[in-house]
Amino acid sequence: MNVTVIISYYKALDNLKVILLALNNQSANNFEVIVSEDDNNEETRNFINNNKNNYSYNITHLHQNKDDGFRKNEMLNKSIINSKNEFIAFIDGDCVPHKHFVREYSNNAKEGYFFSGRAVLLDENISNFTKQNITLKKINFITLLFSKTKKLKDSIYFPLFQFSIKTNGVAGRNWGVLKQHIIEVNGFDEDYIYAGVGEDVDIEWRLFANGLKRKSIRNKAIIYHLHHKRTYSEAKVRENLEMFYKKQKMDNIKCLNGIENIKA
């Protein structure tokens, strides 16, 4: 199945360069990439315009008119509308995909399901080396084994079965679903204007409520999370959670402020 990889991106061009390099190294070629920028950054725009022909896949760059705070969900909805393929895989702008990332989402895509993967947490030294040199050289199991990288078990690619039967919830940095299923629930809820909950917990609940089942794609579709300091506060996460609980009680499986508003 053809895949659209949507990268949620905000002011981290060094990260993006590594991600695009990793996507150029994929074992599959049946995909497109949308850089979903929650900003309007001239440096990013110039880089993509000047380098998009250097990649083996098609890149679409979508951005805001201006930086107006956290509007990630709005940009994700715009990206979904502009996607051309049946299946969408979502990653964040600090996540480097394994070489079989697209192939595994493509092979496992199935109606009635959404899929969640895990992240290998690269240590600071490997992250800095990777970004400064725009290289994937140190992102391999042996090098990671002798580093301070966390979640190392999740870096082992083994498509036959998982090393753990424990399921994992949706995290915005590595999950996927058929485009038709996300449109059925009206996409992401744009009422969430702080990071930390609204772009993953909320959409997961609504997909479940709409009858979908969750399937883990752990040890198959792997991403490597580049180290950085946390950029959002616990207070805003709690505020998002309060909104989430209220929305659950209202039982609006199809969110009121989503894709349909953008189309209108």
C-alpha positions as CSV (number, residue, x, y, z in Angstrom):
1,M,0.0,0.0,0.0
2,N,1.3,3.5,-0.8
3,V,2.2,5.6,2.2
4,T,2.3,9.3,3.0
5,V,4.9,10.2,5.7
6,I,3.8,13.4,7.5
7,I,6.6,15.1,9.5
8,S,5.4,17.5,12.2
9,Y,8.1,20.1,12.1
10,Y,9.0,23.3,14.0
11,K,12.3,25.2,13.7
12,A,14.8,22.4,13.7
13,L,16.4,22.3,10.3
14,D,19.3,20.2,11.4
15,N,16.9,17.5,12.6
16,L,14.9,17.7,9.3
17,K,18.0,17.2,7.2
18,V,18.8,14.0,9.0
19,I,15.1,12.8,8.7
20,L,15.0,13.5,4.9
21,L,18.4,11.7,4.6
22,A,17.0,8.6,6.4
23,L,13.9,8.7,4.2
24,N,16.1,8.7,1.2
25,N,17.6,5.5,2.5
26,Q,14.3,3.6,2.7
27,S,14.0,0.0,1.4
28,A,10.6,1.0,-0.1
29,N,9.9,3.6,-2.7
30,N,6.1,3.8,-2.6
31,F,5.8,6.9,-0.5
32,E,5.6,10.7,-0.5
33,V,6.7,13.1,2.2
34,I,4.8,16.1,3.6
35,V,6.8,18.5,5.8
36,S,4.0,19.9,8.0
37,E,5.6,23.0,9.4
38,D,3.9,24.8,12.3
39,D,5.7,28.1,11.4
40,N,6.7,30.0,8.3
41,N,10.5,29.7,8.4
42,E,12.5,31.2,5.5
43,E,15.5,29.0,6.1
44,T,13.5,25.8,6.0
45,R,11.6,27.0,2.9
46,N,14.8,27.8,1.0
47,F,16.4,24.5,2.0
48,I,13.5,22.4,0.7
49,N,13.1,24.4,-2.5
50,N,16.8,24.2,-3.2
51,N,17.2,20.5,-2.3
52,K,14.0,18.6,-3.0
53,N,15.3,17.3,-6.3
54,N,18.2,15.6,-4.4
55,Y,15.7,13.1,-2.8
56,S,14.2,10.0,-4.5
57,Y,10.7,10.8,-3.2
58,N,8.3,13.7,-3.7
59,I,8.3,16.3,-0.9
60,T,5.5,18.7,-0.2
61,H,6.2,21.6,2.2
62,L,3.1,23.0,3.9
63,H,3.5,25.9,6.5
64,Q,1.6,28.5,8.4
65,N,1.3,32.1,7.3
66,K,3.0,33.0,10.6
67,D,4.1,31.5,13.9
68,D,1.0,31.7,16.0
69,G,1.8,29.4,18.8
70,F,1.2,25.6,18.9
71,R,-1.1,24.8,16.0
72,K,0.3,21.4,15.2
73,N,-3.2,19.8,14.8
74,E,-4.2,22.4,12.3
75,M,-1.2,21.7,10.2
76,L,-1.7,17.9,10.5
77,N,-5.2,18.3,9.2
78,K,-4.0,20.4,6.2
79,S,-1.4,17.8,5.5
80,I,-4.0,15.0,5.6
81,I,-6.1,16.9,3.1
82,N,-3.1,17.3,0.8
83,S,-1.9,13.7,1.1
84,K,-2.2,11.6,-2.0
85,N,-1.9,8.1,-0.7
86,E,-4.2,5.6,1.1
87,F,-2.1,5.2,4.3
88,I,-0.6,7.9,6.5
89,A,2.4,7.5,8.8
90,F,3.0,10.3,11.3
91,I,6.4,11.2,12.8
92,D,7.7,14.2,14.6
93,G,10.4,16.5,13.5
94,D,12.9,15.0,15.9
95,C,12.4,11.4,14.8
96,V,14.7,9.5,12.4
97,P,13.1,6.5,10.6
98,H,14.8,3.1,10.3
99,K,15.5,2.1,6.7
100,H,12.5,-0.3,6.7
101,F,10.1,2.1,8.4
102,V,8.0,2.8,5.3
103,R,8.0,-0.8,4.1
104,E,6.6,-2.1,7.4
105,Y,3.8,0.4,7.5
106,S,3.0,-0.3,3.9
107,N,3.0,-4.1,4.5
108,N,1.0,-4.0,7.7
109,A,-1.6,-1.4,6.7
110,K,-5.1,-2.8,7.1
111,E,-8.6,-1.5,7.2
112,G,-10.1,-1.4,10.7
113,Y,-6.8,-0.8,12.5
114,F,-4.5,1.9,13.5
115,F,-0.8,1.2,14.2
116,S,1.5,2.4,16.9
117,G,5.3,2.1,17.0
118,R,8.0,2.9,19.5
119,A,11.0,5.2,19.7
120,V,14.6,4.5,20.5
121,L,15.8,7.5,22.7
122,L,19.2,8.4,21.3
123,D,21.7,9.9,23.8
124,E,22.9,13.5,23.6
125,N,26.4,12.6,22.1
126,I,25.0,10.5,19.2
127,S,22.2,13.0,18.6
128,N,24.7,15.9,18.3
129,F,27.1,14.0,16.1
130,T,24.2,12.9,13.8
131,K,22.9,16.4,13.4
132,Q,26.2,18.2,13.1
133,N,27.4,15.8,10.4
134,I,24.1,15.0,8.7
135,T,24.9,11.3,8.9
136,L,23.3,8.0,10.0
137,K,26.7,6.5,10.7
138,K,26.3,6.1,14.4
139,I,22.6,5.0,14.3
140,N,23.3,1.2,14.5
141,F,22.8,-1.3,17.2
142,I,26.5,-1.9,18.1
143,T,27.2,1.8,18.5
144,L,24.0,2.4,20.4
145,L,24.8,-0.6,22.7
146,F,27.9,1.3,24.0
147,S,26.1,4.6,24.5
148,K,23.6,6.0,26.9
149,T,20.8,5.4,24.4
150,K,17.5,4.3,26.1
151,K,14.9,1.8,24.9
152,L,17.6,-0.1,23.1
153,K,15.4,-3.3,22.7
154,D,13.1,-1.2,20.5
155,S,16.0,-0.7,18.1
156,I,16.1,-4.3,17.1
157,Y,14.5,-4.8,13.7
158,F,12.6,-8.2,13.7
159,P,9.5,-8.3,11.5
160,L,8.5,-11.9,12.4
161,F,7.4,-11.1,15.9
162,Q,7.8,-8.6,18.7
163,F,10.1,-9.1,21.7
164,S,7.3,-7.9,24.0
165,I,3.6,-8.7,24.1
166,K,2.9,-5.4,25.8
167,T,0.9,-3.0,23.6
168,N,1.7,0.7,23.5
169,G,-0.6,3.6,23.0
170,V,-0.4,6.2,20.2
171,A,2.5,8.6,20.4
172,G,2.5,11.4,17.9
173,R,6.0,10.6,16.9
174,N,5.4,7.2,15.4
175,W,2.0,5.9,14.3
176,G,-0.1,5.3,11.3
177,V,-3.7,4.8,10.0
178,L,-5.6,4.6,6.7
179,K,-6.5,8.1,5.5
180,Q,-10.2,7.2,5.3
181,H,-10.3,6.3,9.0
182,I,-8.8,9.5,10.2
183,I,-11.2,11.5,8.0
184,E,-14.1,9.5,9.5
185,V,-13.4,11.1,12.9
186,N,-12.8,14.6,11.3
187,G,-9.0,14.4,11.8
188,F,-7.2,16.1,14.7
189,D,-9.0,18.3,17.1
190,E,-7.7,21.9,16.7
191,D,-9.1,23.0,20.1
192,Y,-5.8,21.7,21.6
193,I,-3.4,24.6,21.4
194,Y,-0.7,23.2,23.8
195,A,1.6,20.2,23.2
196,G,1.5,17.0,25.1
197,V,-1.9,15.3,24.8
198,G,-4.2,16.6,22.0
199,E,-2.2,15.3,19.1
200,D,-2.2,11.7,20.2
201,V,-4.3,10.7,23.3
202,D,-7.4,12.4,21.8
203,I,-7.2,11.0,18.3
204,E,-6.5,7.5,19.8
205,W,-9.6,7.7,21.9
206,R,-11.8,8.7,19.0
207,L,-10.4,6.1,16.7
208,F,-11.1,3.4,19.3
209,A,-14.6,4.8,19.8
210,N,-15.2,4.7,16.1
211,G,-14.6,0.9,16.1
212,L,-11.0,0.6,15.1
213,K,-8.5,-1.7,16.8
214,R,-4.9,-0.8,17.7
215,K,-2.0,-3.0,16.5
216,S,1.6,-2.6,17.7
217,I,4.2,-2.3,15.0
218,R,7.0,-2.4,17.6
219,N,10.4,-3.8,16.3
220,K,9.1,-3.3,12.8
221,A,8.6,0.4,12.1
222,I,11.3,1.9,14.2
223,I,12.2,5.5,14.8
224,Y,15.2,7.0,16.6
225,H,14.4,10.1,18.7
226,L,17.0,12.8,18.7
227,H,17.8,14.0,22.1
228,H,16.6,17.5,23.2
229,K,15.3,19.3,26.2
230,R,11.6,19.1,26.9
231,T,9.9,22.1,25.5
232,Y,6.4,22.0,27.1
233,S,5.2,22.4,30.7
234,E,3.3,20.0,33.0
235,A,0.8,22.8,33.6
236,K,-0.2,22.9,30.0
237,V,-0.3,19.1,29.8
238,R,-2.8,19.1,32.7
239,E,-4.8,21.8,31.0
240,N,-5.0,19.6,27.9
241,L,-6.0,16.6,29.9
242,E,-8.9,18.5,31.5
243,M,-10.1,19.4,28.1
244,F,-9.7,15.8,26.9
245,Y,-11.8,14.5,29.8
246,K,-14.5,17.0,29.1
247,K,-14.5,16.0,25.4
248,Q,-14.8,12.3,26.3
249,K,-17.9,13.0,28.4
250,M,-19.4,14.9,25.4
251,D,-18.7,11.8,23.3
252,N,-17.9,13.7,20.1
253,I,-16.2,10.9,18.3
254,K,-16.1,13.2,15.2
255,C,-14.5,16.3,16.6
256,L,-16.2,19.6,16.1
257,N,-13.1,21.6,15.1
258,G,-11.3,19.5,12.5
259,I,-10.7,18.7,8.8
260,E,-14.2,19.7,7.7
261,N,-13.7,23.3,9.0
262,I,-10.5,23.6,6.9
263,K,-12.3,22.3,3.8
264,A,-15.1,24.8,4.4
